[in-house]
Each structure stands twice: as C-alpha cells, then as structure tokens.
C-alpha cells in the first residue's frame, strides 16, 4: 500500500503536529486548577477531543512511517531500521487503537475492559517513543534526510525518560514541550522530507 508524496507529507505533518499539541496541552492542563481531570470525564467534550486528536495523530504518523519506510528501503536497510519500524509501528498502532477505544467507551461504556485499554495505551506510547531511537541512529547516516530530524529522533528516548521522571513532576508544561515537541517536530520534519 502506497500513498502519494503529498498525502504522505500532509498526513505526517498533521500527525506530528497533533501529537505535539496534545501532549503540550495535557502538560499545560496539569498546571491549572483541577488539572486535566475533565479529560477523563466522558460527559465533557474535551474527553472526545483528546481521544480524537490522539487517534488522528497516530493515523498520520502511521502513514508517515509507512511512507518513510518505502522512501528509505531503496537504500540498504538493516536490523536497526527494521527494529525502529517495528517498534514505532506497533506503538503507534496500539496507541491509536487505544484512543479509539477510549472514544467508544465514552459512547458505549466498556466497563472494566477500559483498565486493560489504559494499560495497553500506556505501554504502547513507551514502545512508540523507544522506536524513535533506532530510526534516528539509522537516519543520521542517510545524507538526504535532514540532520536536525535525525537528531530529534535520537533525542526522543533520553528526553522522554528525563521529562517523564523528573521534569514533568516539577513543571508538566515544560515536560510536555520537551518530549511532545521533540517527537512531534521530528515527524513534522519527516513530513517535509517526504514531499521530495
């Protein structure tokens, strides 16, 4: 399955942008009175907006990942590249399914199954961010790929680790800007690369 250069680029840019905005938004809400509790309230429109943003972000990133793989596979790919594609695809796919399940839960009430969805979504987001590291290591060797994009992919894992364990507890907005912004921007740059 292939996408035109334009649709792949647009999907990737939108996906990266939506994910970055969503993570930064959640970080900002954590600083406000009452925090992001209304994002977990199925009677609030923000619950559906949050789930929809994540779902469409993952759809865009999966399109970008597939298109990037098709773009790169003309070169000699290795185990590192396949690992990055697998982890990123698995993480993005499960995270997207989790967001869709949350959306459906708001309409139909999935009951105790939601706890499983919540666990899988949390694990899948970690897998997704881990996939950025092998992608970055491989892409930094590709001369045609933007160097800044490769560096952002490489920085995703250490920044995610530091932001979620240390910075997020001190200032959730800065934590969100760091790991959401870096990962989202890496994909936005990838989107512009896919236009070529």
FIZADO-849583 format. One line per field, with one value per atom (N, C-alpha, C): residue in one letter; residue number from 1; x, y, z; atom name. Coordinates in steps of 0.02 Angstrom, whole numbers, plus 50000, padded with zeros to 5 digits. Example, Ala and Ser with C-alpha at 12.3 -4.5 7.8 and 13.67 -1.06 7.14 Angstrom:
residues 2
lodo [A; A; A; S; S; S]
paza [1; 1; 1; 2; 2; 2]
px [50660; 50615; 50660; 50642; 50684; 50645]
py [49716; 49775; 49835; 49888; 49947; 50002]
pz [50390; 50390; 50390; 50354; 50357; 50394]
loza [N; CA; C; N; CA; C]
This chain:
residues 196
lodo [X; X; X; X; X; X; X; X; X; X; X; X; X; X; X; X; X; X; X; X; X; X; X; X; X; X; X; X; X; X; X; X; X; X; X; X; X; X; X; X; X; X; X; X; X; X; X; X; X; X; X; X; X; X; X; X; X; X; X; X; X; X; X; X; X; X; X; X; X; X; X; X; X; X; X; X; X; X; X; X; X; X; X; X; X; X; X; X; X; X; X; X; X; X; X; X; X; X; X; X; X; X; X; X; X; X; X; X; X; X; X; X; X; X; X; X; X; X; X; X; X; X; X; X; X; X; X; X; X; X; X; X; X; X; X; X; X; X; X; X; X; X; X; X; X; X; X; X; X; X; X; X; X; X; X; X; X; X; X; X; X; X; X; X; X; X; X; X; X; X; X; X; X; X; X; X; X; X; X; X; X; X; X; X; X; X; X; X; X; X; X; X; X; X; X; X; X; X; X; X; X; X; X; X; X; X; X; X; X; X; X; X; X; X; X; X; X; X; X; X; X; X; X; X; X; X; X; X; X; X; X; X; X; X; X; X; X; X; X; X; X; X; X; X; X; X; X; X; X; X; X; X; X; X; X; X; X; X; X; X; X; X; X; X; X; X; X; X; X; X; X; X; X; X; X; X; X; X; X; X; X; X; X; X; X; X; X; X; X; X; X; X; X; X; X; X; X; X; X; X; X; X; X; X; X; X; X; X; X; X; X; X; X; X; X; X; X; X; X; X; X; X; X; X; X; X; X; X; X; X; X; X; X; X; X; X; X; X; X; X; X; X; X; X; X; X; X; X; X; X; X; X; X; X; X; X; X; X; X; X; X; X; X; X; X; X; X; X; X; X; X; X; X; X; X; X; X; X; X; X; X; X; X; X; X; X; X; X; X; X; X; X; X; X; X; X; X; X; X; X; X; X; X; X; X; X; X; X; X; X; X; X; X; X; X; X; X; X; X; X; X; X; X; X; X; X; X; X; X; X; X; X; X; X; X; X; X; X; X; X; X; X; X; X; X; X; X; X; X; X; X; X; X; X; X; X; X; X; X; X; X; X; X; X; X; X; X; X; X; X; X; X; X; X; X; X; X; X; X; X; X; X; X; X; X; X; X; X; X; X; X; X; X; X; X; X; X; X; X; X; X; X; X; X; X; X; X; X; X; X; X; X; X; X; X; X; X; X; X; X; X; X; X; X; X; X; X; X; X; X; X; X; X; X; X; X; X; X; X; X; X; X; X; X; X; X; X; X; X; X; X; X; X; X; X; X; X; X; X; X; X; X; X; X; X; X; X; X; X; X; X; X; X; X; X; X; X; X; X; X; X; X; X; X; X; X; X; X]
paza [1; 1; 1; 2; 2; 2; 3; 3; 3; 4; 4; 4; 5; 5; 5; 6; 6; 6; 7; 7; 7; 8; 8; 8; 9; 9; 9; 10; 10; 10; 11; 11; 11; 12; 12; 12; 13; 13; 13; 14; 14; 14; 15; 15; 15; 16; 16; 16; 17; 17; 17; 18; 18; 18; 19; 19; 19; 20; 20; 20; 21; 21; 21; 22; 22; 22; 23; 23; 23; 24; 24; 24; 25; 25; 25; 26; 26; 26; 27; 27; 27; 28; 28; 28; 29; 29; 29; 30; 30; 30; 31; 31; 31; 32; 32; 32; 33; 33; 33; 34; 34; 34; 35; 35; 35; 36; 36; 36; 37; 37; 37; 38; 38; 38; 39; 39; 39; 40; 40; 40; 41; 41; 41; 42; 42; 42; 43; 43; 43; 44; 44; 44; 45; 45; 45; 46; 46; 46; 47; 47; 47; 48; 48; 48; 49; 49; 49; 50; 50; 50; 51; 51; 51; 52; 52; 52; 53; 53; 53; 54; 54; 54; 55; 55; 55; 56; 56; 56; 57; 57; 57; 58; 58; 58; 59; 59; 59; 60; 60; 60; 61; 61; 61; 62; 62; 62; 63; 63; 63; 64; 64; 64; 65; 65; 65; 66; 66; 66; 67; 67; 67; 68; 68; 68; 69; 69; 69; 70; 70; 70; 71; 71; 71; 72; 72; 72; 73; 73; 73; 74; 74; 74; 75; 75; 75; 76; 76; 76; 77; 77; 77; 78; 78; 78; 79; 79; 79; 80; 80; 80; 81; 81; 81; 82; 82; 82; 83; 83; 83; 84; 84; 84; 85; 85; 85; 86; 86; 86; 87; 87; 87; 88; 88; 88; 89; 89; 89; 90; 90; 90; 91; 91; 91; 92; 92; 92; 93; 93; 93; 94; 94; 94; 95; 95; 95; 96; 96; 96; 97; 97; 97; 98; 98; 98; 99; 99; 99; 100; 100; 100; 101; 101; 101; 102; 102; 102; 103; 103; 103; 104; 104; 104; 105; 105; 105; 106; 106; 106; 107; 107; 107; 108; 108; 108; 109; 109; 109; 110; 110; 110; 111; 111; 111; 112; 112; 112; 113; 113; 113; 114; 114; 114; 115; 115; 115; 116; 116; 116; 117; 117; 117; 118; 118; 118; 119; 119; 119; 120; 120; 120; 121; 121; 121; 122; 122; 122; 123; 123; 123; 124; 124; 124; 125; 125; 125; 126; 126; 126; 127; 127; 127; 128; 128; 128; 129; 129; 129; 130; 130; 130; 131; 131; 131; 132; 132; 132; 133; 133; 133; 134; 134; 134; 135; 135; 135; 136; 136; 136; 137; 137; 137; 138; 138; 138; 139; 139; 139; 140; 140; 140; 141; 141; 141; 142; 142; 142; 143; 143; 143; 144; 144; 144; 145; 145; 145; 146; 146; 146; 147; 147; 147; 148; 148; 148; 149; 149; 149; 150; 150; 150; 151; 151; 151; 152; 152; 152; 153; 153; 153; 154; 154; 154; 155; 155; 155; 156; 156; 156; 157; 157; 157; 158; 158; 158; 159; 159; 159; 160; 160; 160; 161; 161; 161; 162; 162; 162; 163; 163; 163; 164; 164; 164; 165; 165; 165; 166; 166; 166; 167; 167; 167; 168; 168; 168; 169; 169; 169; 170; 170; 170; 171; 171; 171; 172; 172; 172; 173; 173; 173; 174; 174; 174; 175; 175; 175; 176; 176; 176; 177; 177; 177; 178; 178; 178; 179; 179; 179; 180; 180; 180; 181; 181; 181; 182; 182; 182; 183; 183; 183; 184; 184; 184; 185; 185; 185; 186; 186; 186; 187; 187; 187; 188; 188; 188; 189; 189; 189; 190; 190; 190; 191; 191; 191; 192; 192; 192; 193; 193; 193; 194; 194; 194; 195; 195; 195; 196; 196; 196]
px [50043; 50000; 50044; 50031; 50071; 50028; 50058; 50023; 50061; 50025; 50059; 50105; 50155; 50202; 50165; 50117; 50081; 50040; 50002; 49959; 50001; 50057; 50102; 50131; 50153; 50182; 50131; 50071; 50019; 49999; 49989; 49971; 50023; 50086; 50141; 50146; 50141; 50146; 50087; 50027; 49968; 49975; 49997; 50006; 50055; 50114; 50165; 50140; 50106; 50079; 50026; 49979; 49925; 49952; 50001; 50028; 50065; 50105; 50141; 50093; 50041; 49992; 49956; 49938; 49902; 49943; 50006; 50049; 50063; 50075; 50087; 50024; 49966; 49901; 49890; 49904; 49895; 49944; 50004; 50053; 50030; 50002; 49975; 49917; 49872; 49814; 49833; 49888; 49912; 49932; 49946; 49966; 49906; 49848; 49789; 49751; 49708; 49667; 49621; 49624; 49584; 49619; 49675; 49715; 49677; 49695; 49665; 49609; 49578; 49528; 49469; 49452; 49394; 49409; 49474; 49491; 49471; 49456; 49436; 49361; 49326; 49254; 49217; 49183; 49150; 49092; 49071; 49017; 49044; 49110; 49142; 49167; 49156; 49176; 49252; 49290; 49363; 49387; 49348; 49365; 49368; 49318; 49314; 49365; 49376; 49426; 49495; 49511; 49576; 49586; 49536; 49541; 49546; 49507; 49508; 49575; 49604; 49669; 49722; 49722; 49772; 49761; 49698; 49683; 49707; 49689; 49708; 49783; 49814; 49887; 49920; 49896; 49926; 49914; 49855; 49842; 49892; 49903; 49950; 50021; 50041; 50109; 50119; 50068; 50074; 50081; 50045; 50052; 50124; 50149; 50217; 50269; 50258; 50305; 50309; 50251; 50248; 50280; 50265; 50293; 50368; 50391; 50463; 50498; 50468; 50497; 50503; 50450; 50451; 50503; 50512; 50560; 50632; 50644; 50711; 50732; 50684; 50703; 50743; 50747; 50790; 50863; 50877; 50945; 50951; 51010; 51020; 50997; 50938; 50912; 50940; 50943; 50971; 50924; 50949; 50909; 50887; 50930; 50916; 50854; 50853; 50797; 50732; 50736; 50677; 50651; 50697; 50678; 50641; 50668; 50636; 50567; 50560; 50496; 50446; 50470; 50426; 50402; 50449; 50430; 50385; 50403; 50363; 50293; 50290; 50225; 50181; 50211; 50174; 50148; 50192; 50173; 50120; 50130; 50081; 50014; 50017; 49955; 49914; 49947; 49912; 49888; 49928; 49909; 49848; 49846; 49788; 49726; 49733; 49677; 49652; 49699; 49681; 49640; 49661; 49624; 49554; 49549; 49483; 49439; 49470; 49433; 49407; 49449; 49427; 49367; 49370; 49315; 49251; 49257; 49199; 49173; 49219; 49199; 49153; 49169; 49127; 49056; 49048; 48981; 48945; 48984; 48953; 48969; 49018; 49041; 49069; 49134; 49169; 49179; 49160; 49166; 49238; 49249; 49315; 49367; 49344; 49389; 49432; 49406; 49442; 49509; 49513; 49576; 49630; 49611; 49658; 49679; 49631; 49645; 49694; 49683; 49726; 49797; 49805; 49870; 49906; 49870; 49899; 49919; 49877; 49893; 49956; 49964; 50024; 50087; 50083; 50140; 50156; 50103; 50113; 50145; 50129; 50161; 50236; 50255; 50326; 50361; 50328; 50356; 50366; 50316; 50318; 50379; 50390; 50447; 50513; 50515; 50576; 50594; 50544; 50557; 50593; 50589; 50623; 50699; 50725; 50798; 50830; 50810; 50840; 50827; 50769; 50756; 50807; 50819; 50867; 50937; 50958; 51026; 51035; 50983; 50988; 50984; 50937; 50925; 50983; 51022; 51077; 51131; 51130; 51178; 51153; 51089; 51060; 51071; 51113; 51133; 51075; 51025; 50970; 50919; 50920; 50872; 50897; 50853; 50876; 50910; 50970; 51009; 50973; 50940; 50904; 50848; 50814; 50762; 50790; 50847; 50880; 50899; 50926; 50946; 50885; 50830; 50769; 50744; 50747; 50728; 50775; 50840; 50889; 50877; 50856; 50846; 50781; 50735; 50668; 50671; 50709; 50710; 50740; 50801; 50827; 50785; 50759; 50718; 50652; 50622; 50560; 50573; 50629; 50646; 50654; 50693; 50706; 50643; 50606; 50546; 50492; 50481; 50427; 50446; 50510; 50529; 50549; 50574; 50598; 50560; 50566; 50540; 50464; 50429; 50356; 50330; 50366; 50345; 50357; 50405; 50420; 50376; 50374; 50332; 50308; 50244; 50216; 50216; 50208; 50208; 50276; 50330; 50397; 50411; 50390; 50398; 50362; 50300; 50261; 50293; 50317; 50350; 50412; 50450; 50512; 50499; 50462; 50458; 50404; 50349; 50298; 50322; 50355; 50379; 50435; 50481; 50537; 50514; 50472; 50448; 50402; 50357; 50312; 50350; 50399; 50439; 50480; 50505; 50542; 50498; 50435; 50390; 50368; 50361; 50344; 50401; 50463; 50521; 50520; 50502; 50497; 50444; 50389; 50336; 50361; 50399; 50427; 50477; 50514; 50562; 50525; 50467; 50429; 50399; 50397; 50371; 50419; 50482; 50534; 50524]
py [49941; 50000; 50062; 50107; 50167; 50230; 50286; 50349; 50397; 50445; 50495; 50536; 50567; 50607; 50661; 50692; 50747; 50722; 50668; 50643; 50616; 50583; 50557; 50615; 50667; 50725; 50760; 50771; 50805; 50764; 50699; 50655; 50655; 50652; 50651; 50717; 50772; 50838; 50848; 50830; 50836; 50790; 50728; 50681; 50706; 50729; 50755; 50817; 50861; 50922; 50908; 50863; 50846; 50814; 50769; 50735; 50785; 50829; 50879; 50925; 50949; 50993; 50958; 50894; 50857; 50848; 50829; 50818; 50884; 50937; 51003; 51028; 51017; 51036; 51001; 50936; 50899; 50923; 50940; 50967; 51034; 51076; 51141; 51132; 51086; 51074; 51050; 51012; 50987; 51044; 51103; 51161; 51202; 51190; 51230; 51200; 51241; 51218; 51162; 51106; 51048; 51002; 51026; 50984; 50962; 50903; 50878; 50828; 50833; 50783; 50780; 50838; 50837; 50798; 50785; 50744; 50671; 50653; 50584; 50580; 50636; 50639; 50629; 50573; 50555; 50602; 50643; 50691; 50757; 50764; 50827; 50820; 50870; 50868; 50860; 50885; 50880; 50807; 50764; 50692; 50665; 50682; 50658; 50693; 50757; 50794; 50765; 50750; 50721; 50654; 50610; 50544; 50549; 50595; 50604; 50631; 50678; 50706; 50651; 50609; 50555; 50505; 50487; 50438; 50463; 50525; 50552; 50565; 50582; 50590; 50524; 50470; 50404; 50382; 50397; 50381; 50417; 50481; 50520; 50494; 50476; 50451; 50382; 50341; 50275; 50283; 50331; 50345; 50369; 50413; 50438; 50383; 50338; 50284; 50237; 50219; 50175; 50209; 50273; 50310; 50319; 50332; 50339; 50273; 50218; 50152; 50140; 50156; 50148; 50194; 50252; 50302; 50279; 50248; 50229; 50161; 50116; 50046; 50037; 50089; 50086; 50082; 50109; 50103; 50036; 50020; 49956; 49961; 49934; 49936; 49878; 49886; 49834; 49819; 49778; 49758; 49818; 49868; 49929; 49964; 49971; 50004; 49964; 49898; 49856; 49859; 49862; 49868; 49933; 49988; 50054; 50056; 50027; 50024; 49982; 49924; 49879; 49911; 49938; 49969; 50030; 50071; 50132; 50113; 50066; 50045; 50012; 49968; 49934; 49984; 50029; 50080; 50126; 50153; 50199; 50165; 50104; 50067; 50053; 50027; 50011; 50075; 50127; 50190; 50219; 50214; 50237; 50196; 50130; 50086; 50102; 50115; 50134; 50198; 50248; 50312; 50301; 50258; 50242; 50206; 50161; 50125; 50173; 50224; 50274; 50313; 50329; 50366; 50324; 50260; 50215; 50206; 50203; 50196; 50254; 50313; 50371; 50364; 50327; 50318; 50256; 50202; 50137; 50109; 50137; 50113; 50042; 50038; 49973; 49940; 49974; 49945; 49932; 49874; 49856; 49845; 49834; 49825; 49887; 49944; 50007; 50006; 49970; 49966; 49933; 49881; 49847; 49894; 49931; 49979; 50032; 50056; 50106; 50081; 50019; 49989; 49980; 49953; 49943; 50010; 50061; 50127; 50156; 50147; 50172; 50137; 50071; 50032; 50048; 50055; 50068; 50136; 50185; 50251; 50247; 50206; 50196; 50162; 50110; 50073; 50120; 50163; 50212; 50257; 50284; 50329; 50291; 50229; 50188; 50176; 50169; 50157; 50215; 50274; 50332; 50326; 50291; 50286; 50248; 50186; 50153; 50190; 50222; 50262; 50318; 50353; 50408; 50385; 50329; 50303; 50285; 50256; 50238; 50301; 50345; 50404; 50453; 50455; 50503; 50484; 50422; 50400; 50413; 50432; 50446; 50520; 50533; 50602; 50646; 50616; 50656; 50673; 50637; 50651; 50709; 50756; 50814; 50794; 50820; 50802; 50820; 50878; 50900; 50851; 50824; 50775; 50711; 50689; 50629; 50640; 50699; 50715; 50716; 50743; 50745; 50674; 50629; 50559; 50528; 50543; 50516; 50542; 50605; 50636; 50614; 50586; 50570; 50526; 50471; 50424; 50455; 50484; 50514; 50572; 50613; 50670; 50644; 50594; 50564; 50536; 50502; 50473; 50527; 50578; 50632; 50673; 50689; 50731; 50697; 50633; 50599; 50581; 50570; 50551; 50610; 50663; 50720; 50784; 50807; 50874; 50878; 50825; 50826; 50837; 50811; 50819; 50890; 50924; 50993; 51042; 51033; 51076; 51035; 51016; 50972; 51004; 51069; 51103; 51097; 51110; 51104; 51032; 50984; 50913; 50896; 50921; 50909; 50940; 51002; 51036; 50997; 50972; 50937; 50873; 50824; 50761; 50760; 50797; 50801; 50842; 50897; 50941; 50910; 50876; 50845; 50790; 50745; 50689; 50714; 50760; 50788; 50825; 50866; 50904; 50858; 50803; 50754; 50728; 50714; 50689; 50744; 50805; 50861; 50870; 50869; 50873; 50815; 50755; 50696; 50707; 50738; 50753; 50797; 50849; 50891; 50854; 50809; 50767; 50722; 50696; 50650; 50684; 50750; 50787; 50785; 50771; 50773; 50715]
pz [50000; 50000; 50000; 49954; 49950; 49950; 49968; 49970; 49924; 49896; 49856; 49902; 49872; 49912; 49951; 49918; 49951; 50010; 50000; 50054; 50111; 50095; 50148; 50188; 50153; 50187; 50232; 50204; 50243; 50304; 50294; 50349; 50404; 50385; 50433; 50471; 50436; 50467; 50516; 50494; 50538; 50599; 50587; 50642; 50694; 50670; 50716; 50753; 50717; 50747; 50800; 50782; 50830; 50893; 50885; 50944; 50989; 50959; 50998; 51034; 50999; 51030; 51087; 51076; 51127; 51191; 51183; 51242; 51279; 51241; 51271; 51306; 51274; 51303; 51370; 51372; 51434; 51488; 51467; 51514; 51543; 51499; 51522; 51571; 51554; 51597; 51666; 51670; 51735; 51782; 51753; 51794; 51816; 51786; 51802; 51861; 51891; 51947; 51923; 51956; 51936; 51888; 51860; 51815; 51753; 51728; 51667; 51681; 51741; 51761; 51712; 51682; 51636; 51572; 51558; 51500; 51511; 51573; 51589; 51604; 51593; 51605; 51539; 51533; 51469; 51452; 51499; 51484; 51458; 51457; 51435; 51363; 51323; 51252; 51244; 51294; 51291; 51292; 51324; 51326; 51255; 51215; 51146; 51101; 51114; 51076; 51087; 51150; 51167; 51132; 51137; 51106; 51030; 51001; 50928; 50904; 50943; 50924; 50923; 50974; 50977; 50921; 50908; 50856; 50787; 50770; 50705; 50701; 50757; 50759; 50742; 50772; 50759; 50687; 50660; 50589; 50544; 50558; 50518; 50525; 50586; 50597; 50566; 50566; 50533; 50457; 50429; 50357; 50344; 50388; 50381; 50388; 50436; 50448; 50388; 50361; 50302; 50242; 50232; 50176; 50184; 50245; 50258; 50243; 50264; 50250; 50175; 50138; 50065; 50033; 50063; 50038; 50049; 50107; 50128; 50102; 50090; 50076; 50012; 49971; 49912; 49933; 49993; 50020; 50056; 50078; 50112; 50185; 50198; 50267; 50306; 50372; 50415; 50473; 50519; 50578; 50619; 50623; 50661; 50633; 50567; 50534; 50545; 50535; 50544; 50616; 50664; 50734; 50747; 50720; 50727; 50696; 50637; 50602; 50642; 50666; 50704; 50769; 50809; 50873; 50862; 50814; 50801; 50777; 50730; 50703; 50755; 50795; 50848; 50900; 50921; 50971; 50945; 50884; 50855; 50843; 50817; 50802; 50865; 50917; 50979; 51015; 51011; 51042; 51008; 50941; 50903; 50918; 50923; 50940; 51011; 51056; 51124; 51126; 51086; 51083; 51055; 51005; 50976; 51028; 51067; 51119; 51173; 51190; 51239; 51212; 51147; 51115; 51118; 51101; 51102; 51173; 51221; 51291; 51312; 51288; 51305; 51279; 51225; 51195; 51220; 51231; 51247; 51316; 51351; 51416; 51412; 51406; 51401; 51469; 51522; 51589; 51610; 51640; 51667; 51611; 51549; 51493; 51483; 51506; 51497; 51534; 51590; 51627; 51585; 51547; 51502; 51447; 51419; 51366; 51391; 51452; 51482; 51490; 51513; 51521; 51454; 51405; 51338; 51307; 51315; 51288; 51318; 51384; 51418; 51393; 51387; 51364; 51291; 51250; 51178; 51166; 51209; 51200; 51214; 51264; 51279; 51220; 51193; 51135; 51076; 51065; 51010; 51017; 51077; 51088; 51083; 51106; 51101; 51028; 50985; 50914; 50880; 50910; 50880; 50882; 50932; 50939; 50881; 50865; 50807; 50741; 50736; 50675; 50669; 50724; 50724; 50708; 50738; 50726; 50653; 50622; 50551; 50507; 50521; 50478; 50478; 50533; 50536; 50484; 50461; 50410; 50339; 50332; 50266; 50251; 50202; 50188; 50164; 50131; 50105; 50159; 50215; 50268; 50311; 50329; 50368; 50434; 50444; 50503; 50568; 50568; 50628; 50646; 50596; 50608; 50639; 50614; 50642; 50715; 50729; 50798; 50844; 50821; 50861; 50877; 50827; 50839; 50891; 50886; 50933; 51004; 51009; 51075; 51108; 51069; 51095; 51157; 51155; 51212; 51274; 51271; 51333; 51359; 51314; 51336; 51366; 51335; 51361; 51432; 51441; 51506; 51559; 51543; 51591; 51604; 51550; 51556; 51598; 51588; 51624; 51696; 51709; 51777; 51821; 51791; 51831; 51815; 51753; 51735; 51742; 51721; 51723; 51794; 51843; 51913; 51938; 51908; 51927; 51889; 51822; 51780; 51720; 51723; 51672; 51602; 51599; 51534; 51500; 51538; 51509; 51489; 51531; 51514; 51450; 51442; 51382; 51320; 51328; 51272; 51251; 51300; 51284; 51245; 51275; 51240; 51186; 51197; 51145; 51086; 51102; 51049; 51008; 51041; 51005; 50959; 50985; 50944; 50887; 50904; 50853; 50799; 50819; 50771; 50726; 50754; 50713; 50657; 50671; 50620; 50572; 50596; 50551; 50500; 50523; 50477; 50428; 50453; 50409; 50355; 50375; 50327; 50270; 50286; 50233; 50191; 50222; 50184; 50135; 50155; 50112; 50050; 50051; 49993; 49934; 49947; 49894; 49846]
loza [N; CA; C; N; CA; C; N; CA; C; N; CA; C; N; CA; C; N; CA; C; N; CA; C; N; CA; C; N; CA; C; N; CA; C; N; CA; C; N; CA; C; N; CA; C; N; CA; C; N; CA; C; N; CA; C; N; CA; C; N; CA; C; N; CA; C; N; CA; C; N; CA; C; N; CA; C; N; CA; C; N; CA; C; N; CA; C; N; CA; C; N; CA; C; N; CA; C; N; CA; C; N; CA; C; N; CA; C; N; CA; C; N; CA; C; N; CA; C; N; CA; C; N; CA; C; N; CA; C; N; CA; C; N; CA; C; N; CA; C; N; CA; C; N; CA; C; N; CA; C; N; CA; C; N; CA; C; N; CA; C; N; CA; C; N; CA; C; N; CA; C; N; CA; C; N; CA; C; N; CA; C; N; CA; C; N; CA; C; N; CA; C; N; CA; C; N; CA; C; N; CA; C; N; CA; C; N; CA; C; N; CA; C; N; CA; C; N; CA; C; N; CA; C; N; CA; C; N; CA; C; N; CA; C; N; CA; C; N; CA; C; N; CA; C; N; CA; C; N; CA; C; N; CA; C; N; CA; C; N; CA; C; N; CA; C; N; CA; C; N; CA; C; N; CA; C; N; CA; C; N; CA; C; N; CA; C; N; CA; C; N; CA; C; N; CA; C; N; CA; C; N; CA; C; N; CA; C; N; CA; C; N; CA; C; N; CA; C; N; CA; C; N; CA; C; N; CA; C; N; CA; C; N; CA; C; N; CA; C; N; CA; C; N; CA; C; N; CA; C; N; CA; C; N; CA; C; N; CA; C; N; CA; C; N; CA; C; N; CA; C; N; CA; C; N; CA; C; N; CA; C; N; CA; C; N; CA; C; N; CA; C; N; CA; C; N; CA; C; N; CA; C; N; CA; C; N; CA; C; N; CA; C; N; CA; C; N; CA; C; N; CA; C; N; CA; C; N; CA; C; N; CA; C; N; CA; C; N; CA; C; N; CA; C; N; CA; C; N; CA; C; N; CA; C; N; CA; C; N; CA; C; N; CA; C; N; CA; C; N; CA; C; N; CA; C; N; CA; C; N; CA; C; N; CA; C; N; CA; C; N; CA; C; N; CA; C; N; CA; C; N; CA; C; N; CA; C; N; CA; C; N; CA; C; N; CA; C; N; CA; C; N; CA; C; N; CA; C; N; CA; C; N; CA; C; N; CA; C; N; CA; C; N; CA; C; N; CA; C; N; CA; C; N; CA; C; N; CA; C; N; CA; C; N; CA; C; N; CA; C; N; CA; C; N; CA; C; N; CA; C; N; CA; C; N; CA; C; N; CA; C; N; CA; C; N; CA; C; N; CA; C; N; CA; C; N; CA; C; N; CA; C; N; CA; C; N; CA; C; N; CA; C; N; CA; C; N; CA; C; N; CA; C; N; CA; C; N; CA; C; N; CA; C; N; CA; C; N; CA; C; N; CA; C; N; CA; C; N; CA; C; N; CA; C; N; CA; C; N; CA; C; N; CA; C; N; CA; C; N; CA; C; N; CA; C]
